[in-house]
Each structure stands twice: as structure tokens, then as C-alpha cells.
Amino acid sequence: MKLTGHSIPRPGGYREVWRIAAPLILSMGAYTIMLFCDRMFLSWHSKVAFQAALPAGILAHTLICMFQAVASYSGTFVAHYHGAKKPDQCVHSSVQGLWVALVSWPIILLLLPFGLWVMTLFNHLPEVLAEEQAYFTILMMTGIVVPLNAAAGGYFIGVGRTKINLLGNIIGCLLNIGLNYIMIFGHLGCPAMGIRGAAYATALSSFTTFVLMMVLFFRSWAVKKYALRKSNPDALGASAVWTIWRPDLTLLKRMLRFGTPSGVQMLMDLGSFTIFIMLTGSMGSIAHTASSIAFSINHLAFAPLLGFGIAASTVVGQHQGARNTPAAERAGWTATRMGLIYMTLIGTTFLLFPYGYITLFCEKGTEFTPELLHLGRQMLVMVTVWGFFDSVCIILSGALKGAGDTRFVMIYMAIGGWLFLVPGALIIFWLGYGILALWLWLTIYVCLFAIGTCLRWRCGRWKRIQLIHHGELDEL
């Protein structure tokens, strides 16, 4: 069968998944390059700023991530409604995600003192702690942009227009890199602000991305058609604006029912990982620096895998919305295989060129010690090993969430992170076994989590979950 000269992609096959995934992978690739440059610039600026960026950044993200996840879950509803061919519900779902994001800002601000207190518990060097707190404060004060971007981008991901997300992310990341260079080092008349400049650059570029996404959202035909059908067809006035922005408590309640476990899962995941990161900062300057470098390099693998995970969630959601469960199952396995291929390619470079990666973070005019280079190389070996299992975790957990199986992912993550990873890491730290033992424990945890996620997807209980009511009318 032909369509415009090309065969129709097999539902859930490589072509369909790649069509959704490719722009998302490039988007995450742009974000990876941005974060890589951010860390590299800070390492050139000062070792203290570089050491402070990772723990403060991951803590801020941990406290914001739950709201980001719940807001972004509107995109899963969009994917299901898109598969069910209900465009008005797609628009309406995205707006509810924006409401979730807006309501979250006061809560994010209230969490600021808690985060500042948490930083004092891990006995980091005073100069590092001061930089961590400055960076963290700015990220939290401007944290509203994170869930707003998640909700705005969720619409285009859900309907499969991921090139829009690519455009927004590339513009935002390029702006961030430029602002980082200007604000960290003090160019073009701007004072040198160091780590504070990096935080401001992140906030400004993220807000720019959000504004661009919202302009494209309101200019889309689906939004205009929805507003015109519900208001005066002769003008898009206040009536149309309120129609678009009207909160729907019934839909919000359903969105929170499925999205909150996804948010709690992300909170549990990042929370346990944050404790791990904080512990590495208490194991000496060399261990802290080597760990920060290895995690920064690992992001080259991790972020694109997130693109595959989002694509799996989207395609699975679309097929479940269209009641095509076999295609949804096929899409989950297809995305996983594609992620493993990517991890093989990037992991090979970690093993072949470890020192090339590590020396990119060398402060100007200095050289890394043999001990740090040795630690960094061994950490990159573990990054490569856990990367294959992490591919399965990220992609199949995304597929499960796309099908609505958020409760399992939440419970399994809570058990694994807080009854396995954190207790084991604390015991290793207290017994003084060193940074490599801590990293080995993290590798074991990722491997075990991947096995459980794979078994859950394979058993197929997610197939019986009904995220949307197929019998509901398109009219709202």
C-alpha cells in the first residue's frame, strides 16, 4: 500500500517511532550540549563553582520535578485524545497542564528554605556551600519556567509535532550557551557573575523557550478552531480567551490521578539520586571533582535516552487512545531497541576516549592529577555498563507511563531508591569504602531496576488501563 510515494509505516515500528523520537533526541541533544558547555565554562571559571553546580542543580530539579512531571502528563492525555481523534480535548488537556504549572509556583517558593537547609547536612566545604546556595536560590526563584515548559511542550509532543519542540529547544539552548559565556566570565559589558550568571542564563533561556512555545500553541489551527467554535465566530475576544483558559475540575482531577504518581516517582528517583550526589561531595575534593565530571559526561548518553523515553510514551499513548494495543506494545520494544543502539555508539566513545572527555573540564592553566584521571576513567566504564540498563529503565518506564501505569513505576521506584540505593549508599559512606564502591552500588541498582521495569512491560498489565473515556463526547 502506498501513501504519497512511500509505504505506510508499520504501527509501532521503527519508522513511526523514529518520526516522533528524532526531533526529541535532537532537542535533548541540544540540551545536553548546553548543559555540557555550562559545566565546562564553570570548570574554566573555578573549581569551586564547578563542584557546586551539580549538587545544587540536582537538588533544585528534585524539588521542582514533581510539578514538572504532573504538568507534562497533560501531554500523555493529549497523545491519547490525539489517537482517539479528539482535537478539542487535546487543546483542553494542555491548558489544564498549564494551570497545574501556574499553581505550583507558590509551592516551589515555599520549598526554598527547605532546600537551603538540606545543603547544610552534607558537610561540604564552606566555599562550595556558599556557591551551591546562591545557584540553588536563583533556580528555585525562577523555577516556574520548568513546569510551564513541560506543559507547553507536552501539547506538541502529544500530537506528534515534535519538530516544534526541537525548534524551541535549539533556540533556548543556543541562547543559554551565549548567555552563559557572557554572564559567567563577564563579556560585552556584563559583570562576571560566575555560577550566578549560569543560573540567570538558564532562567532567561528557559523563559524564552516557553514564550515561543506558547506563541506557536495559540497560532495553531486546533486552538483557533476550538476557540472559534466555543465563542463568537467573528472575533477572538475575551470570550475566546476564557474559553481556552477555562479550568476543568473533572479533567484536572483525572489528570492528577494519573499524573501525581508520575510526579512522585520522579521525586523519589531524583531524591535518592540527590542524596547520592550529596554524598560524593563529602568524600574529598578529588572524588567530588571526578564524580561531577563523570556525571556531566554521562549526560551525553542520558539526555538523548530521555528523548527515546518521551517518544515511547507518546507513541504508546497514541495507540492506546486509538485502541490499538498490539501497536502500543510493539512501539515500547522498538524504542528500547533503538535506545540500546544509541547507547552502544556513545558508550564505545566513553571507553575509547575517556581522557579526551575528562580533560575538557580542566581549568585553564592547570592539569588534572593522575589520581583524578584514573578515577574518572573507571567511572566512565561504569557509566557505560549502567547505560545499557538505564536505556531499558528510561524507555520502558516512559512507555508504562504513556499507557497510564504510573502507580507501578512510582511504587517500584520508591522501593528501589529508598529501600535499596539510599540505605546501601549511606552504609558504604559510613564504612569509608570510597567513591568507586559508591558508584558500583549505583550501577547495581540501575541494573536491578531495569530488570523489574522490563518484566512489568512484558507481563502486560498496563494493557487493561483506561486513561481516557472513549465514550465521552468531543464537546466540552
C-alpha positions as CSV (number, residue, x, y, z in Angstrom):
1,M,0.0,0.0,0.0
2,K,1.3,3.5,-0.9
3,L,0.9,6.9,0.5
4,T,2.4,9.9,-1.4
5,G,5.0,7.6,-2.9
6,H,6.0,5.9,0.4
7,S,4.8,2.8,2.2
8,I,2.7,3.4,5.3
9,P,4.8,3.0,8.4
10,R,4.0,-0.1,10.4
11,P,2.2,0.9,13.6
12,G,4.7,0.8,16.5
13,G,7.5,0.1,14.1
14,Y,10.9,1.9,13.6
15,R,9.7,4.5,11.2
16,E,6.8,5.6,13.3
17,V,8.8,5.7,16.5
18,W,11.7,7.5,14.8
19,R,9.4,10.1,13.3
20,I,8.4,11.1,16.9
21,A,11.8,10.4,18.5
22,A,14.2,12.1,16.1
23,P,13.3,15.7,16.9
24,L,13.1,14.9,20.6
25,I,16.5,13.3,20.5
26,L,17.9,16.3,18.7
27,S,16.1,18.5,21.3
28,M,17.7,16.6,24.2
29,G,21.0,16.6,22.3
30,A,20.8,20.4,22.2
31,Y,20.0,20.5,25.9
32,T,23.0,18.1,26.5
33,I,25.4,20.4,24.6
34,M,24.0,23.3,26.6
35,L,24.5,21.6,29.9
36,F,27.9,20.3,28.9
37,C,29.0,23.8,27.9
38,D,27.5,25.2,31.2
39,R,29.6,22.8,33.3
40,M,32.7,23.3,31.1
41,F,32.5,27.1,31.4
42,L,32.1,26.8,35.2
43,S,35.1,24.4,35.4
44,W,37.1,27.0,33.5
45,H,35.9,29.8,35.8
46,S,36.7,28.0,39.1
47,K,36.9,24.5,40.6
48,V,34.6,25.6,43.4
49,A,31.8,26.8,41.0
50,F,32.1,23.5,39.1
51,Q,31.8,21.4,42.2
52,A,28.8,23.4,43.4
53,A,26.8,23.3,40.2
54,L,25.9,19.6,40.1
55,P,24.6,19.1,43.7
56,A,22.8,22.4,43.8
57,G,21.3,21.9,40.3
58,I,20.1,18.4,41.0
59,L,18.6,19.4,44.3
60,A,16.7,22.3,42.7
61,H,15.5,19.9,40.0
62,T,14.4,17.4,42.6
63,L,12.2,19.9,44.4
64,I,10.7,21.1,41.1
65,C,10.4,17.8,39.3
66,M,7.1,16.6,40.8
67,F,5.3,19.7,39.4
68,Q,7.1,19.3,36.1
69,A,6.0,15.7,35.8
70,V,2.4,16.3,36.7
71,A,2.2,19.3,34.3
72,S,3.9,17.3,31.5
73,Y,1.5,14.4,32.0
74,S,-1.1,16.6,30.2
75,G,0.9,15.6,27.1
76,T,0.1,11.9,27.7
77,F,-3.6,12.9,27.8
78,V,-3.0,14.8,24.5
79,A,-1.5,11.7,23.0
80,H,-4.5,9.5,24.0
81,Y,-7.0,12.1,22.7
82,H,-5.0,12.5,19.5
83,G,-5.2,8.8,18.9
84,A,-8.9,8.9,19.6
85,K,-9.2,11.8,17.1
86,K,-10.5,14.4,19.6
87,P,-8.5,17.6,18.8
88,D,-10.6,19.8,21.2
89,Q,-9.7,17.6,24.1
90,C,-6.1,17.8,23.1
91,V,-6.1,21.6,23.5
92,H,-8.2,21.5,26.6
93,S,-5.8,18.9,28.2
94,S,-2.8,21.1,27.6
95,V,-4.5,24.1,29.2
96,Q,-5.1,22.1,32.3
97,G,-1.4,21.3,32.4
98,L,-0.6,25.0,32.3
99,W,-3.0,25.5,35.3
100,V,-1.1,22.8,37.2
101,A,2.2,24.6,36.4
102,L,0.9,28.0,37.5
103,V,-0.5,26.7,40.8
104,S,2.8,25.1,41.6
105,W,4.9,28.3,41.7
106,P,4.0,29.3,45.3
107,I,4.8,25.8,46.5
108,I,8.1,25.8,44.8
109,L,9.0,29.1,46.5
110,L,7.9,27.7,49.9
111,L,10.4,24.8,49.3
112,L,13.3,27.2,49.0
113,P,14.2,27.3,52.8
114,F,13.9,23.5,53.0
115,G,16.4,23.1,50.2
116,L,18.9,25.6,51.7
117,W,18.7,23.6,55.0
118,V,19.3,20.3,53.2
119,M,22.5,21.5,51.8
120,T,23.9,22.1,55.2
121,L,23.6,18.5,56.2
122,F,26.3,17.1,54.0
123,N,29.4,18.9,55.3
124,H,30.5,20.4,52.0
125,L,33.4,22.9,52.1
126,P,32.2,26.3,53.2
127,E,33.2,28.0,49.9
128,V,31.4,25.2,47.9
129,L,28.3,25.5,50.1
130,A,28.1,29.3,49.5
131,E,28.1,28.8,45.8
132,E,25.6,25.9,46.0
133,Q,23.2,28.1,47.9
134,A,23.5,31.0,45.5
135,Y,22.9,28.8,42.5
136,F,20.1,26.9,44.1
137,T,18.2,30.1,45.2
138,I,18.1,31.6,41.7
139,L,17.0,28.3,40.2
140,M,14.2,27.9,42.7
141,M,13.0,31.6,42.4
142,T,12.7,31.1,38.7
143,G,11.5,27.5,38.9
144,I,8.1,28.2,37.5
145,V,9.5,28.0,33.9
146,V,10.2,24.3,34.3
147,P,6.6,23.1,34.7
148,L,5.4,25.8,32.3
149,N,7.7,24.5,29.6
150,A,6.7,20.9,30.3
151,A,3.0,21.7,29.9
152,A,3.5,23.8,26.7
153,G,5.8,21.3,25.1
154,G,3.5,18.4,26.0
155,Y,0.9,19.5,23.5
156,F,3.2,19.3,20.5
157,I,4.7,16.1,21.7
158,G,1.3,14.5,22.3
159,V,0.1,15.4,18.8
160,G,3.3,14.2,17.2
161,R,4.6,17.7,16.1
162,T,7.9,17.2,17.8
163,K,9.7,19.4,15.4
164,I,8.2,22.4,17.2
165,N,9.8,21.1,20.4
166,L,13.1,20.8,18.5
167,L,12.9,24.4,17.3
168,G,12.1,25.8,20.7
169,N,14.8,23.8,22.4
170,I,17.5,24.7,19.9
171,I,16.7,28.4,20.2
172,G,16.7,28.2,24.0
173,C,19.9,26.2,24.2
174,L,21.8,28.4,21.8
175,L,20.7,31.5,23.8
176,N,21.7,29.7,27.0
177,I,25.2,29.0,25.8
178,G,25.7,32.6,24.7
179,L,24.3,34.0,27.9
180,N,26.5,31.6,29.9
181,Y,29.6,32.8,28.2
182,I,28.7,36.4,28.7
183,M,27.4,36.2,32.3
184,I,29.9,33.7,33.8
185,F,33.0,35.4,32.5
186,G,31.7,39.0,32.1
187,H,31.8,39.8,28.4
188,L,30.1,42.5,26.4
189,G,29.9,44.9,29.3
190,C,28.3,42.4,31.6
191,P,29.9,41.9,35.1
192,A,31.5,38.4,35.7
193,M,28.9,36.6,37.8
194,G,30.3,33.1,37.9
195,I,27.8,30.5,39.0
196,R,25.1,33.1,39.5
197,G,25.4,34.1,35.8
198,A,24.9,30.4,34.9
199,A,21.7,30.3,36.9
200,Y,20.3,33.6,35.4
201,A,21.2,32.3,31.9
202,T,19.3,29.1,32.5
203,A,16.2,31.1,33.6
204,L,16.2,33.6,30.8
205,S,16.7,31.0,28.1
206,S,14.0,28.7,29.5
207,F,11.5,31.6,29.7
208,T,12.3,32.4,26.1
209,T,11.6,28.8,25.0
210,F,8.3,29.0,26.9
211,V,7.2,32.2,25.2
212,L,8.0,30.8,21.8
213,M,6.1,27.5,22.5
214,M,3.0,29.5,23.7
215,V,3.0,31.7,20.6
216,L,3.1,28.6,18.4
217,F,0.4,26.9,20.5
218,F,-2.1,29.8,20.2
219,R,-1.3,30.2,16.5
220,S,-2.0,26.5,15.8
221,W,-5.2,25.7,13.8
222,A,-6.5,23.4,16.5
223,V,-6.5,26.1,19.1
224,K,-8.1,28.7,16.8
225,K,-10.8,26.3,15.7
226,Y,-11.5,25.3,19.3
227,A,-11.8,29.0,20.4
228,L,-14.0,30.0,17.4
229,R,-16.3,27.1,17.9
230,K,-16.9,27.9,21.5
231,S,-17.2,31.7,21.2
232,N,-18.2,34.4,18.8
233,P,-17.0,33.2,15.4
234,D,-16.5,36.7,14.2
235,A,-13.8,37.6,16.7
236,L,-11.3,36.1,19.1
237,G,-12.1,38.3,22.0
238,A,-12.2,37.9,25.8
239,S,-14.8,35.2,25.4
240,A,-12.5,33.0,23.3
241,V,-9.6,33.6,25.7
242,W,-11.6,32.5,28.7
243,T,-12.9,29.5,26.7
244,I,-9.4,28.4,26.1
245,W,-8.2,29.0,29.6
246,R,-11.2,27.7,31.4
247,P,-10.2,25.2,34.2
248,D,-12.0,21.9,34.0
249,L,-12.1,20.4,37.5
250,T,-13.2,16.9,36.3
251,L,-10.3,16.7,33.8
252,L,-7.9,18.1,36.3
253,K,-8.9,15.5,38.9
254,R,-8.3,12.7,36.3
255,M,-5.0,14.2,35.3
256,L,-3.9,14.5,38.9
257,R,-5.0,10.9,39.5
258,F,-2.6,9.5,36.8
259,G,0.0,12.3,36.8
260,T,0.6,12.6,40.5
261,P,2.1,9.0,40.7
262,S,4.4,10.0,37.8
263,G,5.4,13.1,39.7
264,V,6.0,11.2,42.9
265,Q,8.1,8.6,41.0
266,M,10.3,11.4,39.6
267,L,10.6,12.9,43.1
268,M,11.6,9.6,44.6
269,D,14.0,8.9,41.8
270,L,15.7,12.2,41.8
271,G,15.5,12.4,45.6
272,S,17.5,9.2,46.1
273,F,19.9,10.3,43.4
274,T,20.3,13.7,45.0
275,I,21.4,12.1,48.3
276,F,23.9,10.0,46.3
277,I,25.3,13.2,44.7
278,M,25.5,15.0,48.0
279,L,27.4,12.1,49.5
280,T,30.0,12.3,46.7
281,G,30.6,15.9,47.7
282,S,31.6,14.8,51.2
283,M,34.3,12.3,50.0
284,G,37.1,14.7,49.3
285,S,37.9,17.2,46.6
286,I,39.3,14.8,44.1
287,A,36.5,12.3,44.4
288,H,33.9,15.1,44.2
289,T,35.5,16.6,41.1
290,A,35.9,13.2,39.3
291,S,32.3,12.3,40.1
292,S,31.0,15.7,38.8
293,I,32.9,15.3,35.6
294,A,31.7,11.7,35.0
295,F,28.1,12.7,35.6
296,S,28.4,15.6,33.3
297,I,29.8,13.3,30.6
298,N,27.1,10.7,31.3
299,H,24.5,13.3,30.3
300,L,25.6,12.9,26.7
301,A,24.1,9.4,27.0
302,F,21.3,10.1,29.4
303,A,19.6,13.1,27.8
304,P,19.0,11.6,24.3
305,L,17.7,8.4,26.0
306,L,15.1,10.7,27.6
307,G,14.1,11.6,24.1
308,F,13.5,7.9,23.3
309,G,11.6,7.6,26.6
310,I,9.3,10.5,25.7
311,A,8.8,9.1,22.2
312,A,7.8,5.7,23.6
313,S,5.4,7.4,26.0
314,T,3.8,9.4,23.1
315,V,3.5,6.6,20.6
316,V,2.2,4.1,23.2
317,G,-0.3,6.8,24.3
318,Q,-1.5,7.4,20.8
319,H,-2.0,3.8,20.0
320,Q,-3.8,3.1,23.3
321,G,-6.0,6.1,22.6
322,A,-6.8,4.5,19.2
323,R,-7.4,1.1,21.0
324,N,-4.5,-0.5,19.1
325,T,-2.7,-2.2,22.0
326,P,-0.6,-4.6,19.8
327,A,0.9,-1.5,18.1
328,A,1.5,0.2,21.5
329,E,3.3,-2.9,22.8
330,R,5.4,-3.0,19.6
331,A,6.3,0.6,20.0
332,G,7.7,0.1,23.5
333,W,10.0,-2.7,22.4
334,T,11.0,-0.8,19.2
335,A,12.0,2.4,21.2
336,T,14.0,0.2,23.6
337,R,16.0,-1.4,20.8
338,M,16.7,2.0,19.3
339,G,17.9,3.3,22.6
340,L,20.2,0.4,23.1
341,I,21.8,1.0,19.7
342,Y,22.4,4.6,20.6
343,M,23.9,3.6,23.9
344,T,26.3,1.2,22.2
345,L,27.6,4.0,20.0
346,I,28.1,6.7,22.7
347,G,29.3,4.1,25.2
348,T,32.0,3.0,22.9
349,T,33.4,6.6,22.8
350,F,33.4,6.6,26.6
351,L,35.6,3.5,26.7
352,L,37.9,4.5,23.8
353,F,38.5,8.2,24.7
354,P,38.0,8.6,28.4
355,Y,40.8,11.1,28.9
356,G,39.7,13.2,26.0
357,Y,36.3,13.7,27.6
358,I,37.8,14.3,31.1
359,T,40.4,16.9,30.1
360,L,37.6,19.1,28.6
361,F,36.8,20.0,32.2
362,C,40.4,21.0,33.0
363,E,40.6,24.5,34.4
364,K,42.7,26.8,32.2
365,G,46.3,26.8,33.2
366,T,46.1,23.6,35.3
367,E,46.3,19.8,34.7
368,F,44.4,17.0,36.4
369,T,46.3,14.7,38.7
370,P,46.9,11.1,37.7
371,E,44.6,10.0,40.6
372,L,41.7,12.1,39.2
373,L,42.2,10.8,35.7
374,H,42.3,7.2,37.0
375,L,39.1,7.7,39.0
376,G,37.4,9.4,36.0
377,R,38.3,6.6,33.6
378,Q,36.9,3.9,36.0
379,M,33.7,5.9,36.5
380,L,33.2,6.1,32.7
381,V,33.5,2.3,32.5
382,M,30.6,2.1,35.0
383,V,28.7,4.8,33.1
384,T,28.9,2.6,30.0
385,V,27.8,-0.5,31.8
386,W,24.8,1.0,33.6
387,G,23.9,3.0,30.5
388,F,22.6,-0.2,28.7
389,F,20.4,-1.0,31.7
390,D,19.4,2.7,32.1
391,S,18.2,2.7,28.5
392,V,15.7,0.0,29.4
393,C,14.7,1.8,32.6
394,I,14.1,5.2,30.9
395,I,12.4,4.0,27.8
396,L,10.1,1.2,29.2
397,S,9.2,3.3,32.2
398,G,8.2,6.0,29.8
399,A,6.2,3.5,27.8
400,L,4.4,2.4,31.0
401,K,3.6,6.0,32.0
402,G,2.3,6.6,28.4
403,A,-0.1,3.7,29.0
404,G,-1.2,5.1,32.3
405,D,0.7,2.6,34.5
406,T,2.1,5.4,36.6
407,R,1.4,3.8,40.0
408,F,3.6,0.8,39.4
409,V,6.5,3.0,38.3
410,M,6.0,5.1,41.4
411,I,6.0,2.2,43.9
412,Y,8.8,0.3,42.2
413,M,11.0,3.5,42.2
414,A,10.2,4.2,45.8
415,I,11.1,0.7,46.9
416,G,14.3,0.6,44.8
417,G,15.5,4.1,45.5
418,W,14.7,4.4,49.2
419,L,15.0,0.8,50.4
420,F,18.0,-0.2,48.3
421,L,20.0,2.6,46.8
422,V,19.9,5.2,49.6
423,P,20.5,2.7,52.6
424,G,23.3,1.0,50.7
425,A,24.9,4.3,49.7
426,L,24.8,5.5,53.3
427,I,26.3,2.3,54.6
428,I,29.1,2.5,52.1
429,F,29.8,6.1,53.0
430,W,29.8,5.5,56.7
431,L,32.1,2.4,56.4
432,G,34.5,4.6,54.3
433,Y,34.8,2.3,51.3
434,G,35.4,5.1,48.9
435,I,33.9,6.7,45.8
436,L,34.2,3.8,43.5
437,A,32.3,1.5,45.8
438,L,29.6,4.1,45.9
439,W,29.5,4.2,42.1
440,L,29.4,0.4,41.9
441,W,26.4,0.3,44.2
442,L,24.6,2.8,41.9
443,T,25.4,0.5,38.9
444,I,23.9,-2.5,40.6
445,Y,20.8,-0.5,41.5
446,V,20.2,0.6,37.9
447,C,20.6,-3.0,36.6
448,L,18.1,-4.3,39.1
449,F,15.6,-1.5,38.3
450,A,15.9,-2.2,34.6
451,I,15.0,-5.9,35.1
452,G,11.9,-5.1,37.0
453,T,10.7,-2.5,34.5
454,C,11.2,-4.9,31.6
455,L,9.3,-7.6,33.4
456,R,6.4,-5.2,34.1
457,W,6.1,-4.2,30.5
458,R,6.4,-7.8,29.3
459,C,3.6,-9.0,31.7
460,G,1.1,-6.6,30.0
461,R,-1.0,-5.4,32.9
462,W,-0.8,-1.9,31.5
463,K,-3.0,-3.0,28.6
464,R,-6.1,-3.0,30.8
465,I,-5.7,0.6,32.0
466,Q,-8.2,3.1,30.6
467,L,-6.7,6.6,30.7
468,I,-9.5,8.4,28.9
469,H,-13.2,7.6,28.5
470,H,-13.7,6.7,24.8
471,G,-17.4,7.2,25.1
472,E,-17.1,10.8,26.1
473,L,-18.2,13.5,23.6
474,D,-15.7,15.8,21.9
475,E,-17.8,18.8,23.1
476,L,-16.5,20.1,26.5
